[in-house]
Amino acid sequence: MRHLLTAARRHFRHRAILQRANYKAQKPQPPPSPPSPPKPPKKPVSFSLHGESWEDEYNWMSQLSDRVAMRHMDVYMEQEEKYTEAVMAGTDRLQSKLHSEMASRFAADLSTPPFRWGPWLYYRRVEEGKQYPVLCRRLASLNEEFISNRSPSAGFDFMSGKKIEQKLLDYNQEAERFGGYAYEELSEVSPDHRYLAYTMYDKDNDYFKLSVRDLNFGSLCTKPQADRVSGIAWAKNGQALLYVVTDDKKRPFRIYCSMLGSDTQDVIVLEEPLENVHLNIRHTKDYQFLTVNVFTTQSSKVFLINAADPLSGMTLVWEGESNTHCIIEHHQGYLYLFTDAAMQGQPVDHHYLLRSPVASPCSPRNWENVFAHDPQLIIVDVDFCNTHLLLIIRNGRKYGLYSLSLPLAFLKDFNPQSLPLPDHLSQILPGSNYDFYSSTMCVTITSPVMPDAVVDYDLLNGKWTIVQQQNLLYERTRVLYGSAAAASSSKKSSISKNIYVNNAEDDRAWHDLSEYYACEEYDVPSHDGALVPLTILYSRHRKNTGENPGLLHGHGAYGEILDKRWRNELKSLLDRGWIIAYADVRGGGGGGRKWFYDGRRTKKLNSVKDYISCAKFLIEREIVGETQLAGWGYSAGGLLVASAINIRPDLFRAAVLKVPFLDPTHTLLLPILPLTPNDYEEFGYPGDIEDFRGIREFSPYDNIQKDALYPAILVTSSFTTRFGVWEAAKWVARVREYTVYDPRRPVLLNLTTDIVEENRYLHCKEAALETAFLIKIVDEQS
């Protein structure tokens, strides 16, 4: 047999030699020509306002009621999809690798940290093979050593043979009710723990539907059930539910009161027919009162309702100017008001805390300032429990967490206990602190160089417990619930020793990544001398002066703080030598009201120029390579980045715009989807001539440079976003028409999944596509 095999090998080897002898080398094939971008039809429509006239050749894309136009739009979207696939065809292997990297870093938490409220522990957990979680609870007295849903498995105690978990709501079953989607906006358990009121998104009708579930029996209540609900609050210790409904334009305009277990019809508590009036409702943390916020374009009012008798009427307790933030809490006979309203007729830059006796006979009510104003100490947020007041404080870029014993013996006394925090904090977020009578407060600590940490602080003794934080150093997630588990867990592994219950001296507790990733902060002078905070993040092992590619994030709208928390998907760029930068431009939060106002409406260009100044700083300081900078913006941040590209396209090599706001002129003038007062306050009212001129000045769609070389751009959008896909499609089409065509700098439009679909796999897939696009354009072609 061996000789036969040897002969066979000789035969085939001889044939191979003959074949090579007769083989003629083929001429190298030229690379395939780059795909051509789609060219949608142009159908110009003329507009005029305030003496100015203009044409929109792609206005037909936004005519949702025109069936012919929508058929053309379907064809055009299909062409865009094929073009994106063709351009990105060479990155399939890279996308697959990135997807695997990102998916492996997703926290595999099967349960959220439970929060204790009264006798119960409430939490959400994911069952194997299910897409959506299950809302559960179990008695805290049975679970002093409760670690996670894995032990005891699925809420079953094998020692006692008893089922100790109660399923309250299975969102997988809710998905079956609502066309395959389970997207919850509001969820409130009644103070007697008997009922669960929640709203689910009805995709077919585009509104949120209210349901109430009886937790004793697990069944839906026959009433209340309502459509278009935007707010809920419990009263009468859970016997009554007040809820807010919206009109056809999604304006919250009516409040109902429903008595549970009663056959009586729901009663209208308040109705506001005027189009500029918006309503909101909430309960104080001790459930003694309900507060109704009434917002108009002229004023902000807060009314008080006695929760024990919600139909007894409303009392006006506060009135201020428009666009004012007002939150009222109650503690032992005093109302506390957290607001940024003008003080004695003078505008203020930050929030402050007032208090007034509930039984105040004064009209208007007399409010006293709780703390003396200190411009160096800014109160970012407050939370109450029966014994303490928790303050989140900011001093410049530094955050602090302080507790004060209640009741306050003397106003303006400020001798708080400082609680320990890690370095490079970006934000502190209050947690689900439902239990008014618990001195343990939950907060979430965020940082650019540390995965989010959920922390429980005991305000009585200042000790703290990290109840959940992902540990990327060991590719696992640490989940801890309960003090007894901490002691046993610390003995099992040297990785986790002494890291659960901590004192201020223990710095090892946080899963900090600063050993591997550096975080630096700068103040960048803008065009008018304003100093713009710039935060940069990079791998300590991959930084080379003037050679690193960079990604500059920005938002600058609605007074919202720029999200600088650690994001697992960005690790793929950091590990490949990218610089991740965050520009806290004007119009955003964190810098006070003036910082917000200086970047909105007619001053919107300030935020754009701030962003450009940060881009120039990164290049001039050789933090980022001269031709290796990319921009990134989400929603209103997409407007910021697109406007910056219009002004200085030469600064950027690429950009990613996610569901961007690109056509403010037409969206604000003739809204297709309902807009909120905040949208007009942010970008301007087209009816006002000064606002209109400002809109035309910063509008990305109206200021594309002709015959300029633009960066490569990936625009992602969705049919369900507030700023519709037609905005992205119009802008992409016009950029291709006006600017210099370079196949190495493609302008792509990619449709994403519906925003109501929370799917980690799809999120990873989209993040992998965006990252592959950046690497392909910036890394491979530099």
Rosetta blueprint (number, residue, H / E / L):
1 M L
2 R H
3 H H
4 L H
5 L H
6 T H
7 A H
8 A H
9 R H
10 R H
11 H H
12 F H
13 R H
14 H H
15 R H
16 A H
17 I H
18 L H
19 Q H
20 R H
21 A H
22 N H
23 Y L
24 K L
25 A L
26 Q L
27 K L
28 P L
29 Q L
30 P L
31 P L
32 P L
33 S L
34 P L
35 P L
36 S L
37 P L
38 P L
39 K L
40 P L
41 P L
42 K L
43 K L
44 P L
45 V E
46 S E
47 F E
48 S E
49 L E
50 H L
51 G L
52 E E
53 S E
54 W E
55 E E
56 D E
57 E L
58 Y L
59 N H
60 W H
61 M H
62 S H
63 Q L
64 L L
65 S L
66 D L
67 R H
68 V H
69 A H
70 M H
71 R H
72 H H
73 M H
74 D H
75 V H
76 Y H
77 M H
78 E H
79 Q H
80 E H
81 E H
82 K H
83 Y H
84 T H
85 E H
86 A H
87 V H
88 M L
89 A H
90 G H
91 T H
92 D H
93 R H
94 L H
95 Q H
96 S H
97 K H
98 L H
99 H H
100 S H
101 E H
102 M H
103 A H
104 S H
105 R H
106 F L
107 A L
108 A L
109 D L
110 L L
111 S E
112 T L
113 P L
114 P L
115 F E
116 R E
117 W E
118 G L
119 P L
120 W E
121 L E
122 Y E
123 Y E
124 R E
125 R E
126 V L
127 E L
128 E L
129 G L
130 K L
131 Q L
132 Y L
133 P L
134 V E
135 L E
136 C E
137 R E
138 R E
139 L E
140 A H
141 S H
142 L H
143 N L
144 E L
145 E L
146 F L
147 I L
148 S E
149 N L
150 R L
151 S E
152 P L
153 S H
154 A H
155 G H
156 F E
157 D E
158 F L
159 M L
160 S L
161 G L
162 K E
163 K E
164 I L
165 E L
166 Q E
167 K E
168 L E
169 L E
170 D E
171 Y H
172 N H
173 Q H
174 E H
175 A H
176 E H
177 R H
178 F L
179 G L
180 G L
181 Y L
182 A L
183 Y L
184 E E
185 E E
186 L E
187 S E
188 E E
189 V E
190 S L
191 P L
192 D L
193 H L
194 R L
195 Y E
196 L E
197 A E
198 Y E
199 T E
200 M E
201 Y E
202 D E
203 K L
204 D L
205 N L
206 D L
207 Y E
208 F E
209 K E
210 L E
211 S E
212 V E
213 R E
214 D E
215 L L
216 N L
217 F L
218 G L
219 S E
220 L E
221 C L
222 T L
223 K L
224 P L
225 Q L
226 A E
227 D L
228 R L
229 V E
230 S E
231 G E
232 I E
233 A E
234 W E
235 A E
236 K H
237 N H
238 G H
239 Q L
240 A E
241 L E
242 L E
243 Y E
244 V E
245 V E
246 T E
247 D L
248 D L
249 K L
250 K L
251 R L
252 P E
253 F E
254 R E
255 I E
256 Y E
257 C E
258 S E
259 M E
260 L L
261 G L
262 S L
263 D L
264 T L
265 Q L
266 D L
267 V E
268 I E
269 V E
270 L E
271 E E
272 E L
273 P L
274 L L
275 E L
276 N L
277 V L
278 H E
279 L E
280 N E
281 I E
282 R E
283 H E
284 T L
285 K L
286 D L
287 Y L
288 Q L
289 F E
290 L E
291 T E
292 V E
293 N E
294 V E
295 F E
296 T L
297 T L
298 Q L
299 S E
300 S E
301 K E
302 V E
303 F E
304 L E
305 I E
306 N E
307 A L
308 A L
309 D L
310 P L
311 L L
312 S L
313 G L
314 M L
315 T E
316 L E
317 V E
318 W E
319 E E
320 G E
321 E E
322 S L
323 N L
324 T L
325 H L
326 C E
327 I E
328 I E
329 E E
330 H E
331 H E
332 Q L
333 G L
334 Y E
335 L E
336 Y E
337 L E
338 F E
339 T E
340 D L
341 A L
342 A L
343 M E
344 Q L
345 G L
346 Q E
347 P L
348 V L
349 D L
350 H L
351 H L
352 Y E
353 L E
354 L E
355 R E
356 S E
357 P E
358 V L
359 A L
360 S L
361 P L
362 C L
363 S L
364 P L
365 R L
366 N L
367 W L
368 E E
369 N E
370 V L
371 F L
372 A L
373 H L
374 D L
375 P L
376 Q L
377 L L
378 I E
379 I E
380 V E
381 D E
382 V E
383 D E
384 F E
385 C L
386 N L
387 T L
388 H E
389 L E
390 L E
391 L E
392 I E
393 I E
394 R E
395 N E
396 G L
397 R L
398 K E
399 Y E
400 G E
401 L E
402 Y E
403 S E
404 L E
405 S E
406 L L
407 P L
408 L L
409 A L
410 F L
411 L L
412 K L
413 D L
414 F L
415 N L
416 P L
417 Q E
418 S E
419 L E
420 P L
421 L L
422 P L
423 D L
424 H L
425 L L
426 S L
427 Q E
428 I E
429 L E
430 P E
431 G L
432 S L
433 N L
434 Y L
435 D L
436 F L
437 Y L
438 S L
439 S L
440 T E
441 M E
442 C E
443 V E
444 T E
445 I E
446 T E
447 S E
448 P L
449 V L
450 M E
451 P E
452 D E
453 A E
454 V E
455 V E
456 D E
457 Y E
458 D E
459 L L
460 L L
461 N L
462 G L
463 K L
464 W E
465 T E
466 I E
467 V E
468 Q E
469 Q E
470 Q E
471 N E
472 L L
473 L L
474 Y L
475 E L
476 R E
477 T E
478 R E
479 V E
480 L L
481 Y L
482 G L
483 S H
484 A H
485 A H
486 A H
487 A H
488 S H
489 S H
490 S H
491 K L
492 K L
493 S L
494 S H
495 I H
496 S H
497 K L
498 N L
499 I L
500 Y L
501 V E
502 N E
503 N L
504 A L
505 E L
506 D L
507 D L
508 R L
509 A L
510 W L
511 H L
512 D L
513 L L
514 S L
515 E L
516 Y L
517 Y E
518 A E
519 C E
520 E E
521 E E
522 Y E
523 D E
524 V E
525 P E
526 S L
527 H L
528 D L
529 G L
530 A L
531 L E
532 V E
533 P E
534 L E
535 T E
536 I E
537 L E
538 Y E
539 S E
540 R L
541 H L
542 R L
543 K L
544 N L
545 T L
546 G L
547 E L
548 N L
549 P L
550 G E
551 L E
552 L E
553 H E
554 G E
555 H L
556 G L
557 A L
558 Y L
559 G L
560 E L
561 I L
562 L L
563 D L
564 K L
565 R L
566 W L
567 R L
568 N H
569 E H
570 L H
571 K H
572 S H
573 L H
574 L H
575 D L
576 R L
577 G L
578 W L
579 I E
580 I E
581 A E
582 Y E
583 A E
584 D L
585 V L
586 R L
587 G L
588 G L
589 G L
590 G L
591 G L
592 G H
593 R H
594 K H
595 W H
596 F H
597 Y H
598 D L
599 G L
600 R L
601 R H
602 T H
603 K H
604 K H
605 L H
606 N H
607 S H
608 V H
609 K H
610 D H
611 Y H
612 I H
613 S H
614 C H
615 A H
616 K H
617 F H
618 L H
619 I H
620 E H
621 R L
622 E L
623 I L
624 V L
625 G L
626 E L
627 T L
628 Q L
629 L E
630 A E
631 G E
632 W E
633 G E
634 Y E
635 S L
636 A H
637 G H
638 G H
639 L H
640 L H
641 V H
642 A H
643 S H
644 A H
645 I H
646 N H
647 I H
648 R L
649 P H
650 D H
651 L H
652 F L
653 R L
654 A E
655 A E
656 V E
657 L E
658 K E
659 V L
660 P L
661 F L
662 L L
663 D L
664 P H
665 T H
666 H H
667 T H
668 L H
669 L H
670 L L
671 P L
672 I L
673 L L
674 P L
675 L L
676 T L
677 P H
678 N H
679 D H
680 Y H
681 E H
682 E H
683 F H
684 G L
685 Y L
686 P L
687 G L
688 D L
689 I H
690 E H
691 D H
692 F H
693 R H
694 G H
695 I H
696 R H
697 E H
698 F H
699 S L
700 P L
701 Y L
702 D L
703 N L
704 I L
705 Q L
706 K L
707 D L
708 A L
709 L L
710 Y L
711 P L
712 A E
713 I E
714 L E
715 V E
716 T E
717 S E
718 S L
719 F L
720 T L
721 T L
722 R L
723 F L
724 G L
725 V H
726 W H
727 E H
728 A H
729 A H
730 K H
731 W H
732 V H
733 A H
734 R H
735 V H
736 R H
737 E H
738 Y H
739 T L
740 V L
741 Y L
742 D L
743 P L
744 R L
745 R L
746 P L
747 V E
748 L E
749 L E
750 N E
751 L E
752 T L
753 T L
754 D L
755 I L
756 V L
757 E L
758 E L
759 N L
760 R H
761 Y H
762 L H
763 H H
764 C H
765 K H
766 E H
767 A H
768 A H
769 L H
770 E H
771 T H
772 A H
773 F H
774 L H
775 I H
776 K H
777 I H
778 V H
779 D H
780 E L
781 Q L
782 S L
